[in-house]
Amino acid sequence: MSRRNLTLLTDLYELTMMQGYFKEKQANETVIFDAFYRSNPNNNGYSICAGLQQVIEYIENLHFEQEDIDYLRSTGLFEEDFLEYLRDFHFSGDIYGIPEGTVVFPREPLVKVIAPIMEAQLVETALLNIINHQSLIATKTARVVYAAQGDGIMEFGLRRAQGPDAGIYGARAAMIAGCIGTSNVLAGQMFDVPVKGTHAHSWIMSFPDELTAFRAYARLYPTACILLVDTYDTLKSGVPNAIKVFTEMREAKIPLTFYGIRLDSGDLAYLSKKAKKMLDEAGFPDAVISASNDLDENLISSLKLQGAAINSWGVGTNLITSKDCPSFGGVYKLAAIKDNATGKFIPKIKLSENAEKITNPGNKTIQRIYNKETGKIIADLICLVEETYDSRDSLLLFDPVETWKKTHLAPDSYTIRELMVPIFLNGACVYQSPKVMDIRDYCKQELNTLWVESLRLEYPHRTHVDLSLPLWNMKNELLSQYHFEGQ
């Protein structure tokens, strides 16, 4: 699990296309590719961008070792001159991206690659693999955290994740989106994030009786004494024995700094309310009541509505796998090709009978527009990089499909921020990724820029993603051109 060369973590056709570009020397122009997605997972009102740090590590370590070249030779698909070229291959282009933890919306580029087409083509698969996975888990986590209404969410999914990488980087994404800790110790070490956990039913079962097991655990971990109370009988045995141990700790002058119980089965609403009453009557009103057991945002919301006395949640399978929506759906599309004679980018567009699959051409960036008074997002504006905006000017926004829907923003009524930042320039990394816990803080601030209507779990408000007038004109000129040529 140490640093690995993932150069061959790609689809075969990326390499066969690379050889084709290599043979057609004039075809290896500088190009622009956009990585974006078309719809939010879970019908959510937003997504959380994550995975950029792993993209950086992948690009920095991109090279073909001798064993890679030998393997490619063994397939019989590649000629010697191309294989020889791969010996000195490295990424020499530019990459722009949206920082991790940023709230994002469909159709806007999360990553933009500007590079010779052989290089831009090779990185497609790994880039999508990384961004799709971590953005999916971060978005799912944000929903779970929202449902918990300020209670702590612990990520407990490692044993149910689809392999070590999914468990490790899923935990990272979950921390970015608001978890207070993870059970994954390797993720804790790698990303310097809090690790948390209690004990299993097997701990209780390995002792002669439940009370003895609780006492042993309390002696070992007096400052983190969360006792699992449902091994035998939650209300008749587990909670009374936990109260007995907490009483003994208090009598022994052991500070009860962090203590409580965990429920892992049964009717969590009913049991938590009964347990809370018992703990309060025994003089432990500040005891944590933690719950686990196949939780997700919907069940947590339901338990909240039922008045469950739970204030800490351990969420595993449904979070780490995004079980009800297991794919993010990011794509990687060609947007422009550089004309070597003029140095200008020629916009390219992919057509489709499905309007959502028609791409936005050209060299683009994203301007995020906020209500000046509230700080909430009004809309995102995808525009060409050469466009300039000033909040001292009025701004007209319009829906790129239903163009009669327009919003006029008066001067000084809004603020504006460009989302994309340079990550690599001329093959060198120019971006320093923040620590995961700092990204987590930034993500919390980002979520606060959403209107509450965009945060709700069902039928959220959709934030507008508009095209600037120059980009809209460019797109429609290309659509008209290809329509005319197809007649």
C-alpha positions in Angstrom: 0.0 0.0 0.0 3.0 2.3 -0.3 3.5 4.7 -3.2 2.8 2.8 -6.4 3.4 3.4 -10.1 -0.1 3.4 -11.5 0.9 4.2 -15.1 -0.7 1.0 -16.4 -3.9 1.7 -14.4 -5.6 2.6 -17.7 -7.8 1.2 -20.4 -6.1 -0.5 -23.3 -7.6 1.8 -25.8 -5.8 4.8 -24.2 -2.5 3.1 -25.1 -3.5 2.0 -28.6 -4.7 5.6 -29.3 -1.4 6.9 -27.9 0.5 4.7 -30.4 -1.8 6.0 -33.2 -1.0 9.6 -32.2 2.7 8.7 -32.1 2.6 7.3 -35.6 0.7 10.3 -36.9 3.2 12.9 -35.7 1.1 15.9 -36.8 -1.8 14.5 -34.7 -0.1 15.0 -31.4 -1.4 18.5 -31.0 -1.9 20.2 -27.7 -5.5 19.6 -26.6 -7.9 20.4 -23.8 -9.9 17.7 -22.0 -12.6 18.4 -19.4 -13.5 16.0 -16.6 -17.1 16.6 -15.4 -20.2 14.8 -14.4 -23.8 15.1 -15.6 -26.0 14.6 -12.6 -25.6 14.6 -8.8 -25.7 11.2 -7.1 -28.7 10.3 -5.0 -30.6 13.1 -6.8 -28.8 15.4 -4.4 -28.7 19.2 -4.8 -24.9 19.3 -5.0 -21.8 17.2 -5.0 -18.5 17.5 -3.1 -15.3 17.4 -5.2 -12.6 15.1 -3.8 -9.5 13.1 -4.9 -7.3 15.9 -6.2 -4.4 15.0 -4.0 -4.3 11.5 -5.3 -4.5 12.8 -8.9 -1.4 14.9 -8.1 0.5 11.9 -6.7 -0.5 9.8 -9.8 0.7 12.5 -12.3 4.0 13.1 -10.4 4.8 9.4 -10.5 3.7 8.8 -14.1 6.4 6.8 -15.9 6.9 3.5 -17.7 9.3 1.1 -16.0 11.1 -1.7 -17.9 8.6 -4.3 -16.7 5.8 -2.2 -18.0 7.4 -1.9 -21.5 8.1 -5.6 -21.5 4.5 -6.4 -20.7 3.2 -4.1 -23.4 5.6 -5.7 -25.9 4.2 -9.1 -25.0 0.7 -8.1 -26.0 1.8 -7.9 -29.7 0.0 -4.6 -30.1 2.9 -2.1 -29.9 5.8 -1.4 -32.2 9.4 -0.9 -31.0 9.7 2.7 -31.8 6.6 3.5 -29.7 7.9 1.3 -26.8 11.2 3.1 -27.0 9.4 6.5 -26.8 7.7 5.3 -23.6 11.0 4.9 -21.8 11.3 8.7 -21.3 7.6 9.4 -21.1 6.5 12.0 -18.5 3.6 14.5 -18.2 4.6 17.9 -19.5 1.2 19.7 -19.7 -1.0 21.8 -17.5 -3.8 20.8 -15.2 -6.4 23.0 -13.6 -8.8 21.8 -11.0 -11.4 22.7 -8.4 -9.9 22.4 -4.9 -11.1 19.4 -2.8 -14.0 20.0 -0.5 -15.6 22.5 -2.9 -19.4 22.3 -3.6 -19.8 21.5 -7.3 -22.6 21.0 -9.7 -23.3 19.0 -12.9 -21.7 19.9 -16.2 -18.9 22.1 -14.9 -15.3 20.9 -15.3 -13.8 19.5 -12.0 -10.4 19.0 -13.7 -9.1 20.5 -17.0 -6.1 18.9 -18.7 -4.1 20.9 -21.3 -1.4 18.7 -22.8 -0.1 16.9 -25.9 -2.9 14.5 -26.8 -0.9 11.4 -26.0 -0.4 12.6 -22.5 -3.9 13.9 -22.0 -5.3 10.6 -23.3 -3.2 8.4 -21.1 -4.3 10.0 -17.8 -8.1 9.8 -18.5 -8.9 6.5 -16.9 -6.9 6.9 -13.6 -8.0 10.5 -13.2 -11.7 9.5 -13.5 -11.2 6.5 -11.3 -9.8 8.7 -8.5 -12.1 11.7 -8.8 -15.3 9.6 -9.3 -14.7 7.4 -6.3 -13.7 10.1 -3.7 -16.3 12.6 -4.9 -19.0 9.9 -4.7 -18.1 9.0 -1.1 -17.7 12.7 0.0 -21.1 13.5 -1.4 -22.8 10.6 0.3 -21.1 11.5 3.6 -22.3 15.1 3.3 -25.8 13.8 3.1 -25.3 11.6 6.2 -23.7 14.5 8.1 -26.6 16.8 7.2 -29.2 14.2 8.4 -27.4 14.0 11.8 -28.1 17.7 12.5 -24.8 18.4 14.2 -24.3 15.0 15.9 -20.9 13.4 15.2 -20.6 10.9 12.4 -17.9 8.2 12.6 -16.9 6.3 9.5 -16.9 2.6 10.2 -16.9 1.0 6.8 -13.5 -0.5 6.2 -14.5 -4.2 6.4 -17.4 -3.6 3.9 -15.5 -1.5 1.4 -14.7 -2.9 -2.0 -11.0 -3.5 -1.3 -8.2 -1.8 0.6 -8.0 1.3 -1.7 -11.7 1.9 -1.5 -11.6 1.6 2.3 -8.6 3.9 2.6 -9.5 6.7 0.2 -13.2 6.3 1.0 -12.3 7.1 4.6 -10.3 10.1 3.4 -13.3 11.4 1.4 -15.6 10.8 4.3 -13.4 12.9 6.6 -13.3 15.7 4.0 -17.1 15.8 4.0 -17.6 16.0 7.7 -17.0 12.8 9.6 -15.4 13.3 13.0 -13.2 10.2 12.8 -12.7 6.9 11.1 -12.1 3.4 12.4 -9.5 2.9 9.7 -6.1 3.1 11.4 -4.1 3.1 8.2 -6.2 6.0 6.9 -5.5 7.7 10.2 -1.8 7.3 9.8 -1.7 8.3 6.1 -3.9 11.4 6.3 -3.4 12.5 10.0 -7.1 12.2 10.8 -8.7 11.1 14.1 -9.3 7.3 14.6 -12.2 6.2 16.7 -13.8 3.0 17.9 -15.2 1.0 20.8 -15.2 -2.8 21.1 -17.0 -5.8 19.6 -19.6 -8.2 20.9 -16.8 -10.7 21.0 -15.1 -8.7 23.8 -18.1 -9.1 26.0 -18.5 -12.8 25.1 -14.9 -13.6 25.9 -15.4 -12.7 29.6 -17.3 -14.7 32.2 -20.0 -12.1 32.2 -20.9 -8.7 30.8 -20.1 -6.7 33.9 -16.6 -8.1 34.1 -16.0 -7.2 30.5 -17.2 -3.6 31.0 -15.0 -3.2 34.1 -12.0 -4.5 32.2 -12.6 -2.1 29.3 -13.1 0.9 31.6 -9.8 0.2 33.4 -8.0 0.2 30.0 -9.7 3.2 28.4 -11.2 5.4 31.2 -11.1 8.5 29.0 -12.8 6.8 26.0 -15.3 4.5 27.7 -18.1 3.7 25.3 -19.6 0.4 26.2 -21.5 -1.9 23.8 -24.7 -2.8 25.6 -26.7 -5.1 23.3 -24.8 -8.4 23.5 -27.3 -10.1 25.8 -30.2 -7.8 26.8 -29.9 -4.0 26.2 -32.3 -2.7 28.9 -32.2 -5.5 31.5 -28.5 -6.2 31.4 -26.4 -3.9 29.2 -27.5 -0.4 30.3 -27.7 -1.4 34.0 -24.2 -2.8 33.9 -22.9 0.2 32.1 -24.4 2.4 34.8 -22.8 0.3 37.5 -19.4 0.8 35.9 -19.8 4.5 35.4 -20.9 4.8 39.1 -17.8 2.9 40.2 -15.6 5.1 38.1 -17.1 8.2 39.6 -16.7 6.8 43.1 -13.1 6.1 42.3 -12.6 9.7 41.3 -12.0 8.8 37.7 -13.0 11.7 35.5 -15.8 10.8 33.1 -14.5 12.9 30.3 -15.9 10.8 27.4 -18.1 7.9 28.2 -21.4 6.3 27.3 -23.0 3.4 25.5 -23.3 2.0 22.0 -26.4 0.4 20.5 -25.9 -1.9 17.5 -29.2 -3.7 17.1 -32.9 -3.6 17.9 -35.3 -0.7 17.7 -32.8 2.2 18.0 -35.4 4.9 18.7 -37.1 2.9 21.5 -34.0 1.6 23.1 -32.1 4.9 23.0 -35.0 6.8 24.7 -35.3 4.1 27.4 -31.5 4.1 27.9 -31.4 7.9 28.1 -34.1 7.8 30.8 -32.1 5.2 32.8 -28.8 7.1 32.4 -30.4 10.4 33.4 -32.1 8.9 36.5 -28.7 7.4 37.5 -27.0 10.8 37.3 -25.3 10.5 33.9 -27.2 13.0 31.7 -24.1 13.7 29.6 -23.4 10.1 28.7 -22.9 9.6 24.9 -25.5 7.4 23.3 -24.0 6.1 20.1 -25.7 3.9 17.5 -24.6 1.8 14.6 -26.3 -1.0 12.5 -26.7 -0.3 8.8 -27.3 3.4 9.1 -27.7 5.9 6.3 -29.0 9.4 5.9 -32.6 8.2 5.5 -32.6 6.0 8.6 -30.9 8.7 10.7 -33.5 11.3 9.6 -36.3 8.9 10.5 -34.7 8.2 13.9 -34.4 11.9 14.5 -38.1 12.4 13.7 -38.9 9.7 16.2 -37.1 11.5 18.9 -34.3 9.0 19.3 -31.9 10.0 22.1 -28.8 9.3 20.0 -26.1 11.9 19.7 -23.3 9.9 18.0 -23.6 7.7 14.9 -21.3 5.0 13.5 -22.0 4.6 9.7 -20.4 1.9 7.8 -21.5 -0.1 4.7 -24.0 2.4 3.3 -21.5 5.2 3.5 -18.3 3.6 2.3 -20.0 2.0 -0.7 -22.6 4.6 -1.3 -24.8 1.6 -1.5 -27.9 3.1 -3.0 -25.9 5.0 -5.7 -22.6 3.3 -6.3 -21.3 5.4 -9.2 -20.5 9.1 -9.6 -20.6 9.1 -13.4 -17.8 11.5 -14.3 -16.7 11.7 -17.9 -13.7 13.1 -19.8 -14.3 14.9 -23.0 -12.2 16.7 -25.6 -13.0 20.4 -25.6 -10.4 22.0 -27.9 -7.4 21.4 -30.1 -4.6 23.9 -30.5 -3.8 25.3 -33.9 0.0 25.2 -34.1 0.0 27.9 -36.8 -1.9 30.5 -34.9 -1.4 29.2 -31.3 -5.2 29.5 -30.7 -7.5 26.7 -29.5 -10.1 25.4 -31.9 -13.2 24.5 -30.0 -14.6 21.0 -30.3 -18.0 19.7 -29.5 -19.6 16.2 -29.0 -23.1 16.0 -30.4 -25.8 13.7 -29.2 -29.6 13.2 -29.6 -29.6 13.5 -25.8 -29.2 17.2 -25.0 -27.4 16.5 -21.7 -24.7 14.7 -23.5 -23.8 17.6 -25.8 -20.5 18.9 -24.5 -19.5 22.5 -23.8 -16.6 23.5 -26.2 -13.5 25.6 -25.7 -11.0 26.6 -23.0 -13.3 27.2 -20.0 -13.3 28.2 -16.4 -16.0 28.6 -13.8 -17.1 31.8 -12.0 -19.2 31.3 -8.9 -21.6 34.0 -8.1 -22.7 34.7 -4.5 -25.4 36.9 -3.0 -23.4 39.7 -1.4 -25.7 40.1 1.6 -26.1 36.4 2.5 -23.0 34.8 1.0 -25.2 32.1 -0.6 -24.6 30.8 -4.1 -26.7 32.4 -6.8 -25.4 30.4 -9.7 -22.2 29.1 -11.4 -21.2 30.6 -14.7 -19.2 28.5 -17.1 -17.3 30.9 -19.3 -14.3 31.1 -21.6 -10.9 31.8 -19.9 -10.4 35.1 -21.6 -13.6 36.6 -20.2 -13.4 39.1 -17.4 -16.1 40.0 -14.8 -16.4 42.7 -12.2 -19.0 42.8 -9.5 -19.2 46.5 -9.9 -21.0 45.9 -13.2 -24.5 44.5 -13.7 -24.6 40.9 -14.8 -27.2 39.0 -16.8 -27.6 35.3 -16.3 -29.8 33.1 -18.4 -30.7 29.4 -18.6 -28.6 27.8 -21.5 -31.6 25.7 -22.6 -34.6 27.7 -21.6 -33.0 31.0 -22.6 -36.1 33.1 -21.7 -35.4 32.4 -18.0 -33.1 35.2 -17.0 -31.8 36.8 -13.8 -30.4 40.4 -13.7 -27.9 41.2 -11.0 -27.5 44.8 -10.1 -24.0 46.2 -9.6 -22.5 45.5 -6.1 -25.3 43.1 -5.3 -23.1 40.1 -5.8 -19.6 38.8 -5.4 -17.7 36.5 -7.8 -15.0 33.9 -7.5 -13.1 31.8 -10.0 -13.2 28.1 -8.9 -10.5 26.5 -11.0 -6.9 26.9 -9.9 -3.6 25.8 -11.6 -2.4 22.4 -10.3 0.4 21.6 -12.9 2.1 24.0 -15.2 4.5 22.7 -17.8 4.5 19.3 -16.1 5.5 20.7 -12.6 3.1 20.7 -9.7 2.4 24.3 -8.5 -0.3 23.4 -6.0 0.1 22.5 -2.4 -2.8 20.3 -1.2 -4.0 21.2 2.3 -4.2 18.6 5.1 -7.4 16.6 5.2 -8.7 18.2 8.3 -8.1 21.6 6.8 -10.0 20.5 3.7 -12.8 19.3 6.1 -13.0 22.8 7.6 -13.1 24.4 4.1 -15.8 21.9 3.0 -18.0 22.9 6.0 -17.6 26.5 4.9 -18.6 25.5 1.3 -21.7 23.8 2.5 -22.7 26.9 4.4 -22.8 28.8 1.0 -25.7 26.6 -0.1 -29.3 27.7 0.5 -31.1 25.4 2.9 -33.4 24.4 0.1 -30.4 22.9 -1.8 -29.4 20.8 1.3 -32.6 18.9 1.8 -32.4 15.2 1.1 -35.5 14.9 -1.0 -36.3 17.1 -4.0 -33.7 19.7 -3.3 -33.5 23.1 -5.1 -31.2 22.9 -8.1 -28.5 25.5 -8.3 -28.3 27.1 -11.8 -25.2 26.3 -13.9 -25.3 28.8 -16.7 -23.1 29.5 -19.8 -21.7 32.9 -20.5 -23.0 34.6 -23.7 -19.7 34.1 -25.6 -19.6 30.4 -24.7 -23.3 30.0 -25.5 -22.8 31.6 -28.9 -19.7 29.4 -29.6 -21.7 26.3 -28.7 -24.6 27.2 -30.9 -22.4 28.2 -33.8 -20.8 24.7 -33.7 -24.2 23.1 -33.4 -25.4 25.0 -36.5 -22.2 24.2 -38.4 -22.5 20.4 -37.8 -26.2 20.4 -38.5 -25.6 22.2 -41.8 -22.7 19.9 -42.7 -24.9 16.9 -42.0 -27.6 17.9 -44.4 
